[in-house]
């Protein structure tokens, strides 16, 4: 049953992509997934060119910009490079390397889209708090070691959450947060999935799945909401979320979802027949690798590893 719930959730996520090109992504009626515009030009950021603290800031800027139109793509190699090439070859995406090693230039280019910054620590509960608030407060996440960057740009500090956590966020900003999308993510994974949190104005939190705080978070969500991320135990995580009618997408190591979820993907069916008349006797078969529920695996080494 657990696997079927995960498969259904992943299929629903994929069904948000339309079959034809348009300026905004297609969504089924009452879909919980947010959207803005289909991207055209993406500034390419290669993770290896930046420190972890810089990547946190880049990730927050990526999610913030996606609210209007995706502008950033993080290339982590393997599958991420392949999918980027596919976007260029088949979807008209222009890849721009102008700021591939220039964080100051990247932030400066989009400075007019940013209201300020939220100060937090890396890999701590405060980074989860910052990623929860960057969307509603139109801010980027910055660590103490990067204050020189925001000072140079004269960006104001909107909130200092270094001594705060996700519980404080919910107590003080509940009304600003989505009740259709929630992110369940450990602080040590704060360089992943945060762009989608910001894009969706979603609470980005982690607490034991059976804790009273997790129960409080889940109870504020509408029926047929979605959870992206992952917990310590598959059965416990999916069972707890499902009891509140929340779908689960394993995505704790995923990046670029705020960009990729705003694309319309064209599906194609191929038949292999020697004669036109033979097509009436053709059966189309779909082979699924495992249960297909793991978003970061699909984006990562699924297309490159010899194991598959």
C-alpha positions in Angstrom: 0.0 0.0 0.0 2.8 2.4 0.9 4.5 1.9 -2.5 1.2 2.5 -4.3 0.6 5.8 -2.4 4.1 6.9 -3.4 3.7 5.9 -7.0 0.3 7.7 -7.2 1.8 10.9 -5.7 4.7 10.8 -8.1 2.4 10.3 -11.1 0.2 13.3 -9.9 3.4 15.4 -9.7 4.4 14.4 -13.3 0.8 15.0 -14.6 1.2 18.7 -13.9 3.3 18.9 -17.1 1.2 19.8 -20.2 1.3 18.1 -23.5 1.7 21.3 -25.5 3.8 24.4 -25.3 2.3 27.4 -23.5 3.6 30.4 -21.5 2.3 28.9 -18.2 2.5 25.3 -17.0 -0.7 23.3 -17.1 -2.2 22.3 -13.8 -5.1 19.9 -13.2 -8.1 21.4 -11.3 -7.4 22.1 -7.7 -3.8 21.1 -8.0 -1.7 21.9 -4.9 1.4 22.6 -7.0 2.2 26.3 -7.5 3.3 27.6 -10.9 4.5 30.8 -12.6 5.8 31.0 -16.1 7.6 28.6 -18.5 11.3 29.6 -18.5 13.2 30.7 -21.6 16.7 31.7 -20.4 18.4 30.0 -17.4 21.6 31.2 -15.7 23.7 28.1 -15.1 25.3 27.6 -11.7 27.7 24.7 -11.2 27.7 23.6 -7.6 31.4 22.9 -7.6 32.2 26.6 -8.3 30.7 27.8 -5.0 31.0 27.1 -1.3 28.1 25.6 0.7 27.1 28.9 2.2 27.1 30.5 -1.3 24.9 27.7 -2.6 22.4 28.3 0.2 22.1 31.9 -1.0 21.9 30.8 -4.7 19.2 28.2 -3.9 17.1 30.9 -2.1 17.5 33.3 -5.0 16.5 30.5 -7.4 13.2 29.8 -5.6 12.5 33.5 -5.2 12.9 34.3 -8.9 10.8 31.3 -9.9 7.8 33.0 -8.4 7.8 35.2 -11.4 9.7 33.0 -13.9 12.5 30.5 -13.3 15.9 32.0 -14.0 18.5 29.7 -12.5 19.5 26.1 -13.1 22.0 24.3 -10.8 24.1 21.8 -12.7 25.4 19.1 -10.4 26.7 16.9 -13.2 25.5 13.4 -14.2 21.8 13.5 -14.8 21.5 17.2 -14.2 23.8 17.9 -17.1 21.9 15.6 -19.3 18.5 17.1 -18.5 19.9 20.6 -19.1 21.1 19.6 -22.5 17.7 18.1 -23.2 16.1 21.4 -22.2 18.3 23.2 -24.7 17.9 20.7 -27.5 14.1 20.1 -27.2 12.5 22.9 -25.3 14.2 26.1 -26.5 15.9 26.9 -23.3 18.9 29.3 -23.6 21.7 28.5 -21.1 23.6 31.5 -19.9 27.0 31.1 -18.2 27.5 34.8 -17.4 27.5 34.2 -13.6 28.8 30.7 -13.5 31.5 31.7 -10.9 30.2 35.1 -9.9 27.8 35.2 -6.9 28.0 39.0 -6.5 27.2 39.5 -10.2 24.3 37.1 -10.0 22.7 38.7 -7.0 23.4 42.2 -8.4 21.7 41.3 -11.7 18.5 40.4 -9.8 18.8 42.9 -6.9 15.6 44.7 -7.8 13.7 41.4 -7.2 14.9 41.0 -3.6 13.5 42.9 -0.6 16.4 41.9 1.7 18.0 39.0 3.4 17.4 36.6 6.3 20.4 35.8 8.5 20.8 32.1 9.4 23.4 29.5 10.1 24.2 26.7 7.7 23.0 23.1 8.4 21.1 24.3 11.6 17.4 24.6 12.4 17.8 28.3 11.6 18.4 27.5 7.9 15.1 25.6 7.9 13.5 28.7 9.4 15.1 31.0 6.8 14.1 28.8 3.9 10.5 28.8 5.3 10.5 32.6 5.3 12.4 33.7 2.2 9.3 33.1 0.0 6.8 35.0 2.1 9.2 37.8 3.0 10.8 38.1 -0.5 14.3 37.5 0.8 17.4 35.5 0.2 19.1 33.4 2.9 22.6 34.6 4.0 25.0 33.2 6.6 27.2 35.4 8.8 30.2 34.7 6.6 28.5 36.4 3.7 27.6 39.7 5.3 30.2 41.5 3.1 28.1 40.5 0.0 24.8 42.0 1.3 26.6 45.0 2.7 28.1 45.8 -0.7 24.7 45.6 -2.3 23.1 47.6 0.6 20.5 44.9 1.1 18.6 45.3 4.4 18.3 42.5 6.9 14.6 41.5 7.2 15.0 38.9 9.9 17.7 37.3 12.0 16.7 33.7 12.7 20.0 32.3 14.0 18.5 31.7 17.4 15.1 30.6 16.0 13.6 27.4 14.6 10.7 26.1 12.6 8.4 26.2 15.6 9.0 30.0 16.0 8.2 30.4 12.2 4.9 28.7 12.6 4.0 30.6 15.7 4.7 34.0 14.1 4.1 33.5 10.4 1.5 30.8 10.0 -0.8 32.8 7.9 2.0 33.5 5.3 2.7 29.8 4.7 1.1 27.4 2.2 -1.4 24.9 3.5 -1.1 22.9 0.3 2.7 22.2 0.2 5.0 21.3 3.1 8.7 20.4 3.0 10.0 17.7 5.4 13.7 18.1 5.4 16.6 17.6 7.9 18.7 20.8 8.4 21.9 19.1 7.2 20.2 18.8 3.8 19.5 22.5 3.6 21.2 22.8 0.2 18.5 20.7 -1.4 14.8 21.2 -2.0 14.9 24.7 -0.5 14.3 26.5 -3.8 10.9 24.7 -4.0 10.1 25.6 -0.4 10.6 29.3 -1.3 8.7 29.0 -4.6 5.7 27.4 -2.8 5.9 29.6 0.4 6.1 26.2 2.2 7.1 25.5 5.7 10.6 23.8 5.5 10.9 21.8 8.7 12.0 18.7 10.4 10.9 17.0 13.6 10.4 13.4 14.6 7.5 12.0 12.6 5.5 11.2 15.7 6.2 14.5 17.5 3.5 16.9 18.5 5.0 19.6 16.3 4.9 17.4 13.2 1.2 16.6 14.1 0.6 20.4 14.4 2.2 21.0 11.0 0.2 18.2 9.3 -3.1 19.2 10.9 -2.9 22.7 9.3 -2.7 21.3 5.8 -5.7 20.9 3.5 -6.8 17.5 2.2 -4.8 16.3 -0.8 -1.8 18.4 0.0 1.7 17.3 -0.8 4.9 16.7 1.2 8.3 16.8 -0.4 11.3 15.5 1.4 11.9 12.4 3.5 12.0 11.1 7.0 13.9 8.4 8.9 11.5 5.6 8.1 9.4 5.1 4.9 6.4 3.4 6.5 6.2 5.8 9.4 6.6 8.9 7.2 4.1 7.9 4.6 1.6 6.6 7.1 1.7 9.8 9.2 1.3 12.0 6.1 -1.4 9.8 4.6 -3.4 10.0 7.8 -3.8 13.7 7.1 -4.5 13.1 3.3 -1.0 14.4 2.4 0.8 12.8 -0.6 4.5 12.1 -0.3 7.2 12.8 -2.9 10.7 11.5 -1.8 12.8 14.5 -2.8 15.2 15.2 0.0 18.3 15.4 -2.3 16.5 17.1 -5.2 17.5 20.5 -6.7 15.9 22.7 -9.4 12.3 21.7 -8.7 11.2 25.3 -8.8 12.6 25.5 -12.3 11.6 22.1 -13.7 8.1 22.1 -12.3 7.4 25.2 -14.5 8.1 23.4 -17.7 5.6 21.7 -20.1 6.8 18.3 -21.2 5.6 16.9 -24.5 5.0 13.1 -24.4 5.6 11.0 -27.5 4.5 7.5 -28.3 6.6 5.5 -30.8 5.5 2.4 -32.7 7.8 0.1 -34.5 6.0 -1.5 -37.5 7.2 -2.4 -41.0 3.8 -1.8 -42.6 1.2 0.8 -41.7 -1.5 -1.8 -41.4 0.3 -3.6 -38.7 -0.2 -0.8 -36.2 -3.7 -2.0 -35.5 -2.2 -5.1 -33.9 0.3 -3.3 -31.7 0.2 -3.3 -27.9 2.2 -0.6 -26.1 4.0 -1.7 -23.0 5.5 0.6 -20.3 8.4 -0.7 -18.3 8.8 1.0 -14.9 12.2 1.0 -13.1 11.4 0.2 -9.4 8.3 2.1 -8.3 9.4 5.4 -9.9 8.7 7.4 -6.7 12.1 9.0 -6.1 12.4 12.4 -7.7 16.1 13.0 -7.0 17.0 9.5 -8.4 15.2 10.3 -11.6 17.0 13.7 -11.9 20.4 12.3 -10.8 22.2 9.2 -11.9 19.2 7.2 -13.2 20.2 8.2 -16.8 24.0 7.7 -16.3 24.7 4.8 -13.9 25.5 1.5 -15.5 23.6 -0.2 -12.7 20.3 0.8 -14.3 
